[in-house]
Amino acid sequence: MSRIYDALKKLEAERSGAKRANGHGDGGGNGHGNGHGNGHGNGGGNGRRRLWRWLFGNGRPASGEGPTVNFQLGPDAEEAYQRLGTNLLVAPGVEPGHGLRLVGVLAARHGEGATTTASVFASIVARRRGGRVAVVEANLRSPSFDRVFGCRPGPGFADLIRGEQPVTAVVQQTPLTGLVALPCGDAPAGPSALFDSPGLSAALEQLRQAFDFVVFDLPPANVYGDAFIICPRLDATMVVIEADHTRIPEVERTRRNLERVGARLAGSVLNRRRNYIPTFLEELL
């Protein structure tokens, strides 16, 4: 709880500083608690947007479009995600082989970078740790894995939950070495009914047995209730906060609701962070 609070206070301070700033700078992501990410850049005007498009494609998707993710990270973004993996996967007191296996990534609302964070983080884990790594499209409300990973139509996570397909039939290879993706599949009865069925626990156990690490791209928590059904069954959940966009009361609402259902919060990721301190001054601090 304190880690989420620290992230919120930092975001509030940056917003206050933005009102007094005469110029603009580039931004990256910043995480707190068990997950950390931090990217910095230089520029003015629309520099932040240019950096974000260079790192992660087209930035915030237009209405009805999914994110286009560029996995060729710059050095700052690469280091940010490496720290995120270190702080999340190498937690104090966790014995080797008994760490987190199933991790969810969500945001309060649409367009805050949860899919990008989940996708890039999964690719970093696959490249860094090796083994069997999967990323699951648990966002049946606004699926986008066809654009992010090139997933073709077919069975997916929903079919696994219904028990109609085994894990081997729903995974698809991605262009990234060591990483497979599970598209969402089809849920005729609706996502809420699907996730509330007895098959969810069995599907998660199959994924736990089949992979060394699984990242779940979850729907926005303050728009749909799906995440509050899945998250208590996962080992940990990360909350993505978009700097200069996400309202603090919305993140507080997400945190309270996650804690109410018994989800384990691993921390938060402050995404698309803008740096108002010139680089030469920051190096002196």
C-alpha positions as CSV (number, residue, x, y, z in Angstrom):
1,M,0.0,0.0,0.0
2,S,2.8,2.4,0.9
3,R,4.5,1.8,-2.5
4,I,1.4,2.7,-4.4
5,Y,1.0,5.8,-2.2
6,D,4.6,6.9,-2.9
7,A,3.9,6.6,-6.7
8,L,0.8,8.6,-6.4
9,K,2.5,11.4,-4.4
10,K,5.3,11.5,-7.0
11,L,2.8,11.8,-9.8
12,E,1.0,14.6,-7.9
13,A,4.3,16.5,-7.4
14,E,5.1,16.2,-11.1
15,R,1.7,17.5,-12.1
16,S,2.2,20.5,-9.8
17,G,5.6,21.1,-11.3
18,A,4.1,20.9,-14.8
19,K,1.9,23.9,-14.1
20,R,4.9,26.0,-13.3
21,A,7.1,24.7,-16.1
22,N,7.7,26.9,-19.2
23,G,9.1,24.1,-21.4
24,H,8.5,20.4,-22.0
25,G,10.8,17.4,-22.0
26,D,10.7,13.8,-23.1
27,G,9.4,11.2,-20.8
28,G,9.6,7.5,-20.2
29,G,8.2,5.2,-17.5
30,N,8.8,5.1,-13.8
31,G,7.9,2.3,-11.4
32,H,7.7,2.1,-7.7
33,G,7.5,-0.7,-5.1
34,N,8.4,-4.1,-6.5
35,G,8.3,-2.9,-10.0
36,H,10.4,0.0,-11.3
37,G,10.9,1.6,-14.6
38,N,12.5,4.9,-15.5
39,G,13.3,6.5,-18.9
40,H,14.6,10.0,-19.6
41,G,15.2,12.0,-22.7
42,N,15.7,15.6,-23.8
43,G,13.7,17.8,-26.1
44,G,10.9,20.4,-26.2
45,G,7.4,20.9,-27.4
46,N,6.2,17.5,-28.6
47,G,9.4,15.7,-27.7
48,R,7.7,13.3,-25.3
49,R,5.4,12.1,-28.0
50,R,8.2,11.6,-30.4
51,L,10.2,9.5,-27.9
52,W,7.2,7.4,-27.0
53,R,6.5,6.7,-30.7
54,W,10.1,5.8,-31.2
55,L,10.1,3.4,-28.3
56,F,6.7,1.9,-28.4
57,G,5.1,2.6,-31.8
58,N,2.3,5.0,-32.2
59,G,1.7,5.9,-28.6
60,R,-1.9,6.1,-27.4
61,P,-4.1,4.2,-29.9
62,A,-6.9,6.0,-31.7
63,S,-10.4,5.0,-30.9
64,G,-11.0,1.4,-32.0
65,E,-7.3,0.7,-32.6
66,G,-4.9,-1.4,-30.6
67,P,-1.4,-0.4,-29.6
68,T,1.5,-1.1,-32.0
69,V,4.5,-2.0,-29.9
70,N,8.1,-1.7,-31.0
71,F,10.2,-4.1,-29.0
72,Q,13.5,-2.6,-30.2
73,L,13.9,-0.5,-27.0
74,G,16.3,2.3,-26.5
75,P,18.9,2.0,-23.7
76,D,16.9,4.0,-21.1
77,A,13.7,2.0,-21.7
78,E,15.7,-1.3,-21.7
79,E,17.3,-0.4,-18.4
80,A,13.9,0.6,-17.0
81,Y,12.3,-2.8,-17.8
82,Q,15.4,-4.6,-16.6
83,R,15.0,-2.9,-13.2
84,L,11.3,-3.8,-13.2
85,G,12.1,-7.4,-13.7
86,T,14.8,-7.4,-11.0
87,N,12.6,-5.8,-8.4
88,L,9.6,-8.0,-9.2
89,L,11.3,-11.3,-9.7
90,V,14.2,-11.1,-7.2
91,A,12.2,-10.0,-4.2
92,P,13.8,-10.3,-0.7
93,G,13.0,-13.6,1.1
94,V,11.9,-15.4,-2.1
95,E,13.7,-18.7,-2.5
96,P,15.0,-19.7,-6.0
97,G,12.3,-21.6,-7.9
98,H,9.5,-20.3,-5.6
99,G,9.1,-16.8,-7.0
100,L,6.1,-15.2,-8.7
101,R,4.8,-17.2,-11.7
102,L,1.5,-15.6,-12.6
103,V,1.6,-11.7,-12.8
104,G,-1.2,-9.4,-14.0
105,V,-0.8,-6.0,-15.5
106,L,-3.7,-3.5,-15.5
107,A,-4.6,0.2,-15.5
108,A,-7.5,2.2,-14.2
109,R,-8.8,3.1,-17.6
110,H,-8.2,2.5,-21.3
111,G,-5.1,3.9,-23.1
112,E,-2.7,4.2,-20.1
113,G,-0.2,1.6,-21.4
114,A,-1.1,-1.7,-19.7
115,T,-0.8,-3.7,-22.9
116,T,2.5,-2.2,-23.8
117,T,3.9,-2.7,-20.3
118,A,2.7,-6.3,-20.2
119,S,4.0,-7.1,-23.7
120,V,7.4,-5.5,-23.3
121,F,7.9,-6.8,-19.8
122,A,7.1,-10.4,-20.9
123,S,9.6,-10.0,-23.8
124,I,12.3,-8.8,-21.4
125,V,11.7,-11.7,-19.0
126,A,11.9,-14.2,-21.9
127,R,15.2,-12.7,-23.1
128,R,16.7,-12.3,-19.7
129,R,15.7,-15.5,-17.9
130,G,14.9,-17.9,-20.7
131,G,12.7,-20.8,-20.0
132,R,9.0,-20.9,-20.9
133,V,7.4,-17.5,-20.9
134,A,3.9,-16.6,-22.0
135,V,1.8,-13.5,-22.3
136,V,-2.0,-13.9,-22.0
137,E,-4.6,-11.6,-23.5
138,A,-7.0,-11.6,-20.6
139,N,-8.6,-8.4,-21.9
140,L,-11.5,-9.7,-23.9
141,R,-13.1,-6.2,-24.0
142,S,-10.6,-4.6,-26.3
143,P,-8.3,-7.3,-27.6
144,S,-5.2,-6.2,-29.5
145,F,-2.8,-9.1,-29.7
146,D,-3.4,-9.4,-33.4
147,R,-1.7,-6.0,-33.8
148,V,0.9,-6.4,-31.0
149,F,2.1,-10.0,-31.8
150,G,0.4,-10.8,-35.1
151,C,-1.8,-13.4,-33.5
152,R,-4.2,-15.0,-35.9
153,P,-7.9,-15.7,-35.2
154,G,-8.5,-18.9,-33.4
155,P,-8.9,-20.5,-29.9
156,G,-7.4,-18.7,-27.0
157,F,-7.6,-18.1,-23.3
158,A,-11.4,-18.3,-23.3
159,D,-11.3,-21.8,-24.9
160,L,-8.8,-22.9,-22.2
161,I,-11.1,-21.7,-19.5
162,R,-14.1,-23.5,-21.0
163,G,-12.0,-26.7,-21.1
164,E,-12.5,-27.0,-24.9
165,Q,-8.8,-26.8,-25.8
166,P,-5.5,-27.7,-24.1
167,V,-2.7,-25.2,-23.5
168,T,-0.8,-26.5,-26.5
169,A,-3.7,-25.7,-28.9
170,V,-4.2,-22.1,-27.8
171,V,-0.6,-20.8,-27.7
172,Q,0.9,-19.0,-30.7
173,Q,4.5,-18.2,-31.5
174,T,5.5,-14.6,-31.5
175,P,8.4,-12.9,-33.4
176,L,10.2,-12.7,-30.1
177,T,12.5,-15.6,-29.1
178,G,11.3,-17.6,-26.1
179,L,7.9,-15.8,-25.9
180,V,4.5,-17.3,-26.8
181,A,1.2,-15.5,-26.7
182,L,-2.3,-16.7,-25.8
183,P,-4.9,-14.6,-27.6
184,C,-8.2,-14.0,-25.9
185,G,-10.4,-16.4,-27.9
186,D,-14.1,-16.0,-28.0
187,A,-16.5,-15.6,-25.1
188,P,-20.1,-15.8,-26.4
189,A,-21.6,-15.5,-22.9
190,G,-19.5,-12.5,-22.0
191,P,-16.1,-12.1,-20.2
192,S,-17.6,-11.7,-16.7
193,A,-19.5,-15.0,-16.9
194,L,-16.5,-16.7,-18.4
195,F,-14.1,-15.5,-15.7
196,D,-16.6,-16.3,-12.9
197,S,-16.9,-19.9,-14.1
198,P,-15.1,-22.8,-12.3
199,G,-12.9,-23.3,-15.3
200,L,-10.8,-20.2,-14.6
201,S,-8.9,-21.8,-11.7
202,A,-8.2,-24.9,-13.7
203,A,-7.0,-22.8,-16.7
204,L,-4.6,-20.8,-14.4
205,E,-3.2,-24.0,-12.9
206,Q,-2.6,-25.4,-16.4
207,L,-0.6,-22.2,-17.3
208,R,1.3,-22.5,-14.0
209,Q,2.4,-26.0,-14.9
210,A,3.1,-25.3,-18.5
211,F,5.2,-22.1,-18.2
212,D,7.9,-20.7,-15.9
213,F,6.4,-17.2,-16.1
214,V,3.1,-15.8,-17.3
215,V,2.1,-12.2,-17.8
216,F,-1.6,-11.3,-18.0
217,D,-2.8,-8.3,-20.0
218,L,-5.9,-7.3,-18.0
219,P,-8.8,-5.0,-18.9
220,P,-9.0,-1.6,-17.2
221,A,-10.1,-2.0,-13.6
222,N,-12.3,1.1,-13.3
223,V,-14.2,0.3,-16.5
224,Y,-14.9,-3.4,-16.1
225,G,-15.0,-5.8,-13.2
226,D,-13.1,-8.7,-14.9
227,A,-9.8,-7.9,-13.3
228,F,-11.2,-8.2,-9.8
229,I,-12.2,-11.8,-10.6
230,I,-8.8,-12.8,-12.0
231,C,-6.3,-10.9,-9.8
232,P,-7.0,-12.7,-6.5
233,R,-6.0,-15.9,-8.2
234,L,-2.7,-14.5,-9.5
235,D,0.6,-14.3,-7.6
236,A,0.8,-10.5,-8.0
237,T,-0.7,-7.5,-9.9
238,M,1.0,-4.4,-11.2
239,V,-0.9,-1.2,-11.7
240,V,0.1,1.1,-14.6
241,I,-0.2,4.8,-14.0
242,E,0.1,7.2,-16.9
243,A,1.9,10.4,-15.8
244,D,0.1,13.7,-16.4
245,H,-3.1,11.7,-17.3
246,T,-4.3,9.3,-14.7
247,R,-6.2,10.9,-11.9
248,I,-5.1,10.0,-8.4
249,P,-8.6,9.2,-7.2
250,E,-9.0,6.7,-10.0
251,V,-5.8,4.9,-9.0
252,E,-6.8,5.0,-5.3
253,R,-10.1,3.4,-6.3
254,T,-8.3,0.7,-8.2
255,R,-6.0,0.0,-5.3
256,R,-8.9,-0.2,-2.8
257,N,-10.9,-2.5,-4.9
258,L,-7.9,-4.8,-5.6
259,E,-7.2,-5.0,-1.9
260,R,-10.9,-5.6,-1.1
261,V,-10.9,-8.8,-3.2
262,G,-7.6,-10.0,-1.8
263,A,-5.3,-9.3,-4.7
264,R,-1.6,-9.0,-4.0
265,L,-0.2,-5.7,-5.2
266,A,3.4,-6.0,-6.4
267,G,3.7,-2.2,-7.0
268,S,3.0,0.4,-9.7
269,V,4.6,1.5,-12.9
270,L,4.6,5.2,-13.6
271,N,4.3,5.3,-17.4
272,R,5.2,8.0,-19.9
273,R,6.9,10.1,-17.3
274,R,7.9,13.6,-18.2
275,N,11.1,15.0,-16.8
276,Y,11.0,18.8,-16.1
277,I,14.6,18.9,-14.8
278,P,17.2,19.6,-17.5
279,T,19.6,16.6,-17.9
280,F,22.7,18.5,-16.9
281,L,21.0,19.5,-13.6
282,E,19.6,16.1,-12.9
283,E,23.1,14.6,-13.3
284,L,24.3,16.9,-10.5
285,L,21.5,15.8,-8.1
